[in-house]
Amino acid sequence: MKNYKIFLILVLVFATVCNIFGQTKTYPFEVKKTGKGKQSIIFIPGFASSGEVWNETVTQFDKKFSCYVLTMKGFAGVKPLADANFKDWEKGIADYIKDQKIEKPIIIGHSMGGGLAMALAADYPELVSKIVVVDALPCLAALSDPNFKSKENNDCTSTINTLKAMSDEQFKQMQTATIPRLVANPSMQETVVGWSMKSDRITFAKMYCDFSNTDLREKIQTIQCPSLILLESYFVNFKSAIESQYKNLKSADMRYASKGLHFIMYDDKEWYFEQLNNFLSPQ
C-alpha cells in the first residue's frame, strides 16, 4: 500500500509538471512577424482596427527592421478574450517583449495603440527604445472636458448593453456615419467599417469605455525614450490644449499633418513616411 501511494504521488506530480510546461502562454493579441533586422518595431493598431492598418508602413520598413504587427483580440475578426481592458493589454505587450527577448523595440501605435505605446514607455522604460504616437492624446476626454478626472471603478455596463442591443444593421449604420469623420481616403472607409463589423461587440464597448476613462497626462513624465507625436491636421486648432496634455513628456517631438483626418497613414502618406523615416534613421 505504501508503494502504491508513492507511485500515485509521482504520477500526480508528473501530470502537473506536464500540464504546466505544456501550456502555451496566452497574449491579448495575435502577432504577424516579418523582416529580420536587428532592430525591432512593434506596431499596435487603433480601436477596432486590424494590424492590416500597418501594411504599407511595414512594407517600407521590414527590409531593415524586424516588424511585429499586433491585432488585439476581439478586434477585426480575432477571437476575443473574456475580459478585455487597457491595463491588461499593456501588460500583455510588455510580457511578450520580455518572453520573446525582443531587445529594446521601437513601439509605433495609432489611436488607442498610441495610448498603449505611451503607457508601455512610461511603465516599462527599460523595455522600449523609441515610441511613435500616431494621432493619440494622453487623455482624449480632457480635450472636450478640461476638468475631466478618470473614475477609479469605471462601470461600462451601460455602454456594453447599448451596443449589444443594436442589430448588425444598426451598428453598421452607426459606423458608416462615424468612419468618414476619421478617414478622408474614400477607398479605405469601407475597409475600416469592415474591421468594426468583424469586431466582438462586447470588446468594442468595453475598450471604448475603458479607453475613454484613461488619463496618461501624469504618467508620461516617466517616459525616458525619444518620442515622436504625429497629429492630424485638424488638431492644430487645439494646439494649446493638446500641448498642455503633453507637457510632462519632455522628449516629445510634436508634428501636425498637413491634411487628412485620424488615419494619417492613409490620408497624408507622403508627410507620414517622411516623419517616420527621419525619426527611425540611425542618428
C-alpha positions, 0 to 999 in steps of 0.5 A: 500500500505504501508503494502504491501511494508513492507511485500515485504521488509521482504520477500526480506530480508528473501530470502537473509538471506536464500540464504546466510546461505544456501550456502555451502562454496566452497574449491579448493579441495575435502577432504577424512577424516579418523582416529580420533586422536587428532592430525591432518595431512593434506596431499596435493598431487603433480601436477596432482596427486590424494590424492590416492598418500597418501594411504599407508602413511595414512594407517600407520598413521590414527590409531593415527592421524586424516588424511585429504587427499586433491585432488585439483580440476581439478586434477585426475578426480575432477571437476575443478574450473574456475580459478585455481592458487597457491595463491588461493589454499593456501588460500583455505587450510588455510580457511578450517583449520580455518572453520573446527577448525582443531587445529594446523595440521601437513601439509605433501605435495609432489611436488607442495603440498610441495610448498603449505605446505611451503607457508601455514607455512610461511603465516599462522604460527599460523595455522600449527604445523609441515610441511613435504616437500616431494621432493619440492624446494622453487623455482624449476626454480632457480635450472636450472636458478640461476638468475631466478626472478618470473614475477609479471603478469605471462601470461600462455596463451601460455602454456594453448593453447599448451596443449589444442591443443594436442589430448588425444593421444598426451598428453598421449604420452607426459606423458608416456615419462615424468612419468618414469623420476619421478617414478622408481616403474614400477607398479605405472607409469601407475597409475600416467599417469592415474591421468594426463589423468583424469586431466582438461587440462586447470588446468594442464597448468595453475598450471604448469605455475603458479607453475613454476613462484613461488619463496618461497626462501624469504618467508620461513624465516617466517616459525616458525614450525619444518620442515622436507625436504625429497629429492630424491636421485638424488638431492644430486648432487645439494646439494649446490644449493638446500641448498642455496634455503633453507637457510632462513628456519632455522628449516629445517631438510634436508634428501636425499633418498637413491634411487628412483626418485620424488615419494619417497613414492613409490620408497624408502618406507622403508627410507620414513616411517622411516623419517616420523615416527621419525619426527611425534613421540611425542618428 
